[in-house]
Amino acid sequence: MKRLHVGEFNDSFPPTIDGVAQTVKNYATILQKNHCDVTVVTPSYKGVVDHYPFDVFRYHSIPLDKRIGYRAGNPFSPDTLLKLRARHFDLMHIHAPFASSVLVKNINFHPRVPVVLTYHTMFDIDIKKRVRLPEFRKIAMRFLLENIKAVDEVWVVTKGCGEALRRIGYRGGYRVMENGTDFAFGKAEEDRVESLRQKYGVKDDEFVFLFVGRMMWYKNVRLILDTLSRAKKAGLPFRAFMVGDGYDAPDIRAYSEALGMQEQVTFTGPVYDREKLRVYYSMADIFLFPSTYDTSGIVVKEAAACECPALLVRGSCASEGIEQDFTGFLAEENADDCARVLLDACQSRDNPGRVGRNAGEHIYLSWDTAVDRAYQRYTEILQKWPGPLPYNAKKIR
């Protein structure tokens, strides 16, 4: 059997750092190494040179609103379409149902190949936040839904993500395909963890809390800071590290200072080196991730890889599979309850460690395993193609 050629299409990719961009990077790396030839198709960024073990095809783009921090690709360029058609993909996998979807529609014919789409993000929330006029909002939602319905197979990263699809009006079939983490299982070396503790002056009696992600209010960062403020007032000795950057970072830092958290909360900025990031996770006692926006929360699996349990909002997509006080900590979406759960978790120094070990055993999922499952499904699709597939808009649930 010839080596397959798969196209991974997404509207973001490094140097943009977000969960889906990292997902596509990991898909491409592991697929290229273990299974098939891969081309990542993504918008261009000025001055970016790609050095990856797989091919990256960048096409013309323009900047979006700086608050969003992304570029929009032009899916209608004749030059782009001709070059991509000449690549003769065996299967195309879309990770963003916007420009990437339009681009795939414009190149996928003669012969038509199967198209998979993974719904990673609650785009309905994004549209409600960023499109003010109701009529334009309806148009955007209709565009989103039509792009999803046009593909041959729909994947979601969690059951909650599937429920989000239902909210926007999708009534077809879908398949849950979990994301993984590129972290190897196990904590970073003790000397590196101790060196980081000394760098920040973390005391032996202080608990260490951690957030990793974009510094944007929609990540529920205000809830994290309000929770930490209550924990401080309750007398809990701790240090908290906020790793990441984003448009709201200056306002978030100012809010933290207004709460009087200068001694407790440290903003590190982004940490791009994955091994250095592992040291932060390994130093932490509890990972704080009360986001109700994220559909998967790869960072929760990153924390689990380092045996660090997460505090999550009960019922959120990121909390799927988490059992209270066994593989993580669950709270209602308010600072009083989050603080109560955090304080209860820290009544014993051993408790976070016990729950973290359970998280490592039951929550951790490597990208190798996750992508192996995806490639297996690719081959099943191609074996059935062009016959009917069960996980698409034609299959009503």
C-alpha positions in Angstrom: 0.0 0.0 0.0 1.4 3.4 -1.0 2.1 5.9 1.7 -0.9 8.2 2.1 -0.7 12.0 1.7 -2.9 13.8 4.3 -3.6 17.6 4.4 -4.1 19.1 7.9 -5.8 22.5 7.4 -6.1 25.1 10.2 -6.5 28.8 10.5 -3.7 29.1 13.1 -0.3 27.5 13.5 3.0 28.6 15.2 4.1 31.3 15.7 0.5 31.6 16.9 0.2 29.6 20.1 -3.1 28.2 21.0 -4.5 24.7 21.7 -5.6 24.0 18.2 -2.4 25.1 16.6 -0.5 22.8 19.0 -2.9 20.0 18.1 -2.2 20.4 14.4 1.5 20.5 15.0 1.4 17.3 17.0 -0.9 15.6 14.5 1.5 16.4 11.7 4.6 15.5 13.6 3.4 12.0 14.6 1.6 11.2 11.4 4.7 12.1 9.4 7.0 10.0 11.7 4.8 7.0 12.1 2.2 6.8 9.3 2.0 9.0 6.2 3.1 12.1 4.4 1.6 15.3 5.8 1.2 18.9 4.6 0.0 21.5 7.0 -2.0 24.2 5.2 -2.2 27.5 7.1 -2.1 31.3 6.7 1.2 33.0 6.2 3.0 35.2 8.8 5.6 37.7 7.9 9.2 36.5 8.4 8.2 33.0 9.6 10.5 30.2 8.4 9.2 26.7 9.0 11.6 24.0 10.2 9.5 20.9 10.7 9.8 17.2 9.7 6.6 17.7 7.6 5.7 20.1 4.9 4.0 23.5 5.6 2.1 25.3 2.9 1.4 28.9 3.8 -1.0 31.0 1.8 -1.7 34.7 1.6 -3.3 36.3 4.7 -4.2 39.6 6.3 -4.2 40.6 10.0 -7.4 40.4 12.0 -8.4 42.6 15.0 -5.2 42.8 17.2 -7.3 41.7 20.2 -7.8 38.3 18.5 -4.1 38.0 17.5 -4.7 35.9 14.4 -4.4 36.3 10.6 -7.2 35.5 8.1 -6.1 33.4 5.1 -7.4 34.1 1.6 -9.1 30.9 0.4 -9.8 32.3 -3.1 -6.3 33.0 -4.5 -6.0 31.2 -7.9 -2.3 30.6 -7.3 -3.0 28.9 -3.9 -5.8 26.8 -5.3 -3.7 25.5 -8.3 -0.7 24.7 -6.1 -2.9 22.8 -3.5 -4.8 20.8 -6.2 -1.5 19.7 -7.6 -0.6 18.1 -4.2 -3.2 15.3 -4.7 -4.2 14.7 -1.1 -5.7 11.3 -0.2 -7.7 12.8 2.7 -8.1 16.3 4.1 -8.6 17.1 7.8 -10.0 20.5 8.7 -9.4 21.9 12.2 -11.2 25.3 11.8 -14.5 25.7 10.0 -13.8 29.1 8.5 -11.2 30.0 5.9 -9.8 26.4 6.0 -13.2 25.0 5.2 -13.7 27.3 2.2 -10.2 26.5 1.0 -10.9 22.8 1.1 -14.2 23.2 -0.8 -12.3 25.1 -3.5 -9.7 22.4 -4.1 -11.6 19.2 -3.5 -12.8 17.8 -6.8 -11.7 15.7 -9.7 -11.3 13.3 -7.9 -13.0 14.3 -4.7 -11.4 12.9 -1.5 -12.9 12.4 2.0 -12.9 15.4 4.3 -12.8 15.2 8.1 -13.5 18.1 10.4 -12.7 18.3 14.1 -14.8 20.8 16.1 -12.4 22.0 18.7 -13.8 25.3 19.9 -17.2 26.7 21.0 -17.3 29.1 18.1 -20.9 30.1 18.9 -19.5 31.8 22.0 -16.8 33.6 19.9 -19.4 34.8 17.4 -21.7 36.1 20.1 -18.8 38.0 21.7 -17.2 39.5 18.6 -20.1 40.0 16.2 -22.3 42.7 17.6 -25.1 43.1 15.0 -27.7 40.4 15.3 -28.1 40.0 11.5 -24.4 39.6 11.0 -24.3 37.1 13.9 -27.0 35.0 12.1 -25.0 35.1 8.9 -21.8 34.0 10.7 -23.6 31.2 12.5 -25.2 30.0 9.3 -21.8 30.0 7.6 -20.3 28.0 10.4 -23.0 25.4 10.4 -22.9 25.0 6.6 -19.2 24.4 6.7 -19.6 21.7 9.3 -22.5 20.0 7.4 -20.4 19.9 4.2 -17.8 17.5 5.4 -17.8 13.7 5.2 -17.0 13.0 8.9 -17.3 15.2 12.0 -15.1 14.7 15.1 -15.4 16.4 18.4 -12.8 16.4 21.2 -15.2 15.8 24.1 -18.9 14.9 24.6 -19.5 18.4 25.8 -18.1 19.7 22.5 -20.7 17.5 20.7 -23.4 19.2 22.8 -22.0 22.6 21.7 -22.5 21.4 18.1 -26.1 20.6 18.9 -26.6 24.2 20.3 -25.7 25.7 17.0 -28.2 23.5 15.1 -26.1 20.6 14.0 -28.2 17.4 14.0 -25.9 14.9 12.3 -23.6 12.2 13.6 -20.2 12.8 15.1 -17.4 10.8 16.7 -15.5 11.7 19.9 -11.7 11.7 19.2 -9.7 12.9 22.2 -6.7 15.1 22.1 -3.5 14.1 23.8 -0.3 15.7 25.2 3.2 15.7 23.9 4.6 15.5 27.4 6.2 12.3 28.4 4.7 10.8 31.5 6.4 11.7 34.7 7.6 14.8 36.6 10.7 16.8 35.5 14.0 16.1 37.2 14.0 17.1 40.9 17.0 19.3 40.6 15.3 21.4 37.9 12.2 21.7 40.0 14.2 22.8 43.0 16.1 25.3 40.9 12.9 26.9 39.8 11.6 27.0 43.4 14.8 28.8 44.4 14.6 31.2 41.5 11.2 32.4 42.7 11.9 32.0 46.4 9.1 29.5 47.0 9.1 28.4 50.7 8.7 24.8 51.9 5.4 25.5 53.5 3.8 27.2 50.5 1.5 25.4 48.1 2.1 26.1 44.4 -0.7 26.8 42.0 -0.4 27.2 38.3 -2.3 28.5 35.3 -1.0 28.0 31.7 -2.9 29.6 28.8 -3.7 32.8 26.9 -4.1 35.9 29.2 -7.6 36.6 28.1 -10.6 37.3 30.3 -12.7 34.6 28.6 -10.3 32.0 30.1 -12.0 32.8 33.5 -8.7 34.3 34.7 -10.7 36.8 36.9 -12.2 33.8 38.7 -8.7 32.4 39.3 -7.6 35.7 40.9 -10.7 36.1 42.9 -10.3 32.5 44.2 -6.7 33.1 45.1 -7.7 36.3 46.9 -10.1 34.4 49.1 -7.5 31.7 49.8 -5.1 34.4 50.9 -7.7 35.9 53.2 -8.3 32.4 54.7 -4.6 32.3 55.6 -3.4 29.6 53.1 0.3 29.9 52.3 0.8 29.7 48.6 2.5 31.0 45.4 0.7 31.1 42.1 2.3 31.3 38.7 0.4 32.6 35.6 2.2 31.4 32.5 1.2 32.9 29.1 0.5 36.1 27.3 -2.4 37.7 25.6 -4.2 41.0 24.8 -5.7 41.3 28.3 -2.5 40.6 30.1 -1.9 44.2 31.2 -5.5 44.5 32.6 -5.1 41.1 34.3 -1.9 42.1 36.0 -3.5 45.4 37.1 -6.5 43.5 38.6 -4.2 41.1 40.5 -2.4 44.1 41.9 -5.7 45.8 42.9 -6.4 42.6 44.9 -3.1 43.0 46.7 -1.7 39.8 45.3 1.8 41.1 44.3 3.6 38.7 46.7 1.5 35.7 45.9 1.0 35.8 42.1 3.8 35.8 39.6 3.2 36.5 35.9 6.0 34.7 34.0 5.0 35.7 30.4 4.9 32.9 27.8 7.1 29.8 28.2 7.6 28.3 24.7 10.2 25.7 25.7 8.2 22.5 26.4 10.7 21.1 28.8 10.9 24.3 30.8 7.1 24.3 30.9 7.2 20.7 32.3 9.2 22.0 35.2 6.4 24.5 36.1 3.8 21.7 36.0 6.1 19.5 38.1 6.6 22.3 40.7 2.8 22.9 41.0 0.6 21.2 43.6 -2.7 22.1 41.8 -3.4 23.4 38.2 -6.1 26.0 38.1 -8.2 25.8 35.0 -11.8 27.0 35.6 -12.4 27.8 31.9 -15.8 27.0 30.6 -14.8 28.2 27.1 -12.3 25.4 26.3 -13.8 22.3 24.8 -10.9 20.0 25.7 -8.2 21.6 27.8 -5.0 19.9 26.6 -3.3 21.7 29.5 -5.3 19.4 31.9 -3.6 16.4 30.3 -0.2 18.2 30.4 -0.7 18.7 34.1 -1.7 15.0 34.5 1.4 13.9 32.7 3.4 15.6 35.6 1.0 14.2 38.2 -0.4 17.6 38.9 -4.2 17.5 39.6 -6.5 20.2 38.2 -9.2 22.4 39.8 -12.0 22.6 37.2 -15.5 23.9 36.9 -18.1 21.1 37.4 -19.8 20.4 34.1 -17.3 22.1 31.9 -15.9 20.3 28.9 -12.4 20.3 30.5 -13.8 18.4 33.5 -15.0 15.5 31.5 -13.7 12.2 33.0 -12.6 14.0 36.3 -13.8 12.4 39.5 -13.9 14.7 42.5 -11.0 14.2 45.0 -9.8 11.2 43.0 -8.5 12.5 39.7 -9.1 16.2 40.2 -11.1 18.8 42.1 -14.5 20.1 40.9 -16.2 23.4 41.9 -19.1 25.6 40.9 -18.3 28.6 38.7 -17.9 31.1 41.4 -15.0 32.3 43.6 -16.5 31.2 46.9 -16.9 27.6 45.9 -13.6 27.4 44.0 -11.9 28.8 47.1 -13.7 26.3 49.4 -12.6 23.4 47.2 -9.1 24.7 47.0 -8.8 25.1 50.7 -10.3 21.6 51.3 -7.8 20.1 48.8 -4.9 21.7 50.7 -5.9 20.6 54.2 -3.3 17.9 53.8 0.0 18.3 52.1 -0.3 14.8 50.8 -3.8 15.2 49.3 -2.8 17.0 46.0 0.0 14.5 45.4 -2.4 11.5 45.9 -4.9 13.0 43.5 -2.1 14.0 41.0 -0.9 10.4 40.9 -4.4 9.2 40.1 -4.7 11.9 37.4 -1.5 10.6 35.8 -2.8 7.1 35.8 -6.3 7.8 34.5 -6.3 11.1 32.7 -3.0 11.2 30.9 -3.2 10.5 27.2 -0.2 10.8 24.9 -0.4 12.3 21.5 1.1 9.2 20.1 -1.9 7.2 21.2 -4.4 9.9 20.2 -2.9 10.3 16.7 -2.6 6.5 16.2 -6.4 6.3 16.8 -6.9 9.2 14.3 -4.8 7.5 11.6 -6.6 4.2 12.1 -9.9 6.1 11.5 -8.4 7.7 8.4 -7.6 4.3 6.9 -11.1 3.0 7.8 -12.6 6.0 6.0 -10.5 5.5 2.9 -11.4 1.8 2.8 -15.1 2.7 2.7 -14.8 5.7 0.4 -16.8 6.7 -1.6 -19.4 4.8 0.3 -21.5 6.3 3.1 -19.9 7.2 6.4 -21.7 7.2 9.7 -20.4 10.4 11.4 -21.7 13.2 9.3 -24.7 15.5 8.7 -26.4 12.8 6.6 -26.5 10.5 9.7 -29.2 12.1 12.0 -29.0 11.2 15.6 
